[in-house]
Amino acid sequence: MTSKSRRRRIAAILRYAALTAWAVVAFFPIFWMISTSFKPDTQWFAWPPFYFPHPPTLSNYLNVWFGAEEYAATQYAISSQKPLISLMNSTIIAGTSTLLSVLFGSVLAYGVSRYRILSETRMFQLLMLRMIPPIVIVAPLSLYYSALGLLDSMTGLILIYFLTTLPYAVWMTKSFIDEVPREIEHAAEILGASRWRTIFEIVLPLIRSGLVATFLFILILTWSEYLLALIITKTQVTTLPIELSKYQGTTEGRVYGRQAALSVGITIPLIIVGLIIRRHLARGFSFGMVRR
Amino acid sequence: MSVAAVPAASVDLQRSPRALSRRRAIRWFRWSILGPLIVLLAVVLMPVLLLQLYFSFHQWSVYLGSWSEAEYVGLDLFGEVLTDPRFGWAVVRSLAFATGSTIGCFLVGFALAFLMYKPFRGQALYYTIFILPMLTVPVVVAYTAEMLLYQSGPINDLISRITGIEFKPMWLTDPNIALMTVMLLEIWNWAPFSFIILLAGLAAIPKEPIEAAEILGASRWRIFWEVQLPLLRPVIFLALVLRFLEAMAEFPKTWALLQGGPGTATETLPVYIFLTTWQYFEISKGAVMSYIVMVMMIVIVLFAIRLLRREKRSLDAMYGQAAREAAA
């Protein structure tokens, strides 16, 4: 018996060791990003590397986010950056397209769940919208958009984000709607409520937390989208990932601290969102393959 | 078509006027939802696909003025692309990248999930840390990687210090390892995805068959191979298939970090299409490549969907049977 308990203890230690090792791998780049964002410019790529900022400074944040000139007296100053406007753009674009996607997706999901308005085959085909790489349509899309005057506009980006995230919205909200007992709807129907009223006043409120989870899940996708934003937005409307990618042309200058300060600002909202919905993440990804 | 939409319960009432009006209402309901979707697809997606088709058969570049003047060249462009060795290499690279990173994500995700599916102290903390990479925006991953991976950068420094050996690979500038570097980044970025669904899958496996096998004296190894793994198969498929498809489409990290370089070392399909269209302005060639890639991906996706559906069916059957037995 004692040898068994000893074996168990060793197994537990090994498990902690393995998990901790990956935790370090997973966290180190994020730590480095945060650390660099507080470093003064002499420590951005010093050798040997500074693991902690010494002394920590806020100048990167002040310069990148608020364009504070006094901190930008070096060659690293990039005056054309306007991250606060991008932050607003990103919020509006990601927020609106995600909201549309969840709203329309949940109604569609209700129809699928209760009336099978899409067969299982169609449901999987819907996923194709998501699974075909977006690169194959960006060129004609940008021409089409420029003909419609949607290039460099929020509407254009919202529209295409809405379409490409719709499959996830439908699949995810359907998994929540499937769990709502139908008796309540039957009761509502007998009392004379229309289907639309049943959806908006009974079913959707019942899956409130599921809708929030779906919303935040899709927000992660739209917030970080890069390729479509890169092509469709030019100068008027830029999202945060595009704002960050403007540093690409300046790699000679290696403005690591500034990049890091911007990166932290882009990442923090997503990490907060992700931690809020961490219990629901599995559902967003599993497409009905995980049963409980 | 609409008959199938009527729930089975109302079949016996089919003739009554009430049931008829109900059927009509459901049909109306159905089209008021599907209608907007179809209109949207027809207005946004159809013209895009048609334009793509047009450019595949018409040679046009931005220097030519209006795109409607493009010259009809038939299948010439397809011939050009299919004999372009650079395109061939891009296909090979993309497949290698997607395969490698899919397997990597799966191995890491599975190992972590297997170590974590039973409750233990600190589980929630580890879970939280493990999902962080997935919540990092891909472009941010690329720029952070640049800060970490230059030759005298922190990663090489750290590894040298820990092992005591001079460790100085040129992660980003050595053409022989650049693609592998991006692959490692992809694994870092997306192993959490595999981890999350495999963990959910492992935790959802019913305990009874495992307990039964234990009572019958099966070793842990046999339980793993003959009970847990088969029950987990649908989730494993899902982890592999979705990851592979996403990896085939990977663009932000590869582009923001290396733009296909050094040389053409990281020129995957999305990067090559992007370069052709937006740097060389060969719109038509880009369109042809897009078409080829699209057809290729549709074939892969249809195959993937077949796999997933088969797994879902067997799952449905299994759980349906379990539910019936529980009811009986």
Interface residues (C-beta under 8 A of the other chain):
Chain A: A12 R15 Y16 A18 L19 W22 A23 V25 A26 F27 P29 I30 W32 M33 T36 W44 F45 W47 P48 P49 Y51 F104 V107 L108 G111 R114 Y115 R116 I117 L118 S119 E120 T121 F124 Q125 L127 M128 M131 I132 P133 P134 I135 V136 I137 V138 A139 P140 L141 L143 Y144 L159 I160 L163 L166 R195 I220 W223 S224 Y226 L227 I231 L240 P241 L244 S245 Y247 Q248 T251 Y256 Q259 A260 S263 I266 T267 L270 I271 V273 G274 L275 R278 L281 A282 R283 F285 S286 F287 G288 M289 V290 R291 R292
Chain B: A4 A5 P7 A25 I26 F29 R30 I33 L34 P36 L37 L40 L41 V44 L45 P47 V48 L49 L51 Q52 F55 W67 V108 A111 L112 L115 M116 F120 G122 Y126 Y127 T128 I129 F130 I131 L132 P133 M134 L135 T136 V137 P138 V139 V140 V141 Y143 T144 A145 E146 M147 L148 Y150 S152 G153 P154 D157 W188 P192 F193 I196 I197 L199 A200 G201 A204 P234 V235 F237 L238 L242 L245 M248 A249 F251 P252 W255 A256 Q259 L269 P270 I273 F274 T277 W278 I283 G286 A287 S290 Y291 V293 M294 M297 I298 V301 A304 I305 L308 R309 E311 K312 L315 Y319
